[in-house]
Amino acid sequence: MNDGEDTKTTAVGTVEEVLPNSLFRVRLSVPANTSPEISHEGDAAEEPAEGALVLAYLAGKMRLHRIRVLVGDQVDMVLDPYGGRARIVRRLT
C-alpha cells in the first residue's frame, strides 16, 4: 500500500491567472482538507489558508484529453505536501 495515496490534501479554488507551460495561479476558495486523521507534528510545511494563491499545473489525464482551463473556472486540486504547488485534477465549472 502506498502511503502517498493515503494522505492526499485536496482543495477547491478559482483560476486567477493563466501562465505559460500549462501553469495556473489559483486562489483557494474552500479550506484544504486531508483525507485521513493523521497528524505529522514534525512537518515544517503548513496547509495553505483559504484565499491563498498557489501555483498549479494540469494533471496528466487532463492534458491527455485536452481539457481546457480558463480564468474564472472552479477547479479541484491535490495540494503538494511541501506547499506552494498543486495539481489540478478536475474542472468543476
Residue, then its C-alpha position, 0 to 999 in steps of 0.5 A: m500500500n502506498d502511503g502517498e495515496d493515503t494522505k492526499t490534501t485536496a482543495v477547491g479554488t478559482v483560476e486567477e491567472v493563466l501562465p505559460n507551460s500549462l501553469f495556473r495561479v489559483r486562489l483557494s476558495v474552500p479550506a484544504n482538507t486531508s483525507p485521513e486523521i493523521s497528524h505529522e507534528g514534525d512537518a515544517a510545511e503548513e496547509p495553505a489558508e483559504g484565499a491563498l494563491v498557489l501555483a498549479y499545473l494540469a494533471g496528466k489525464m487532463r492534458l491527455h484529453r485536452i481539457r481546457v482551463l480558463v480564468g474564472d473556472q472552479v477547479d479541484m486540486v491535490l495540494d503538494p505536501y511541501g506547499g506552494r504547488a498543486r495539481i489540478v485534477r478536475r474542472l468543476t465549472 
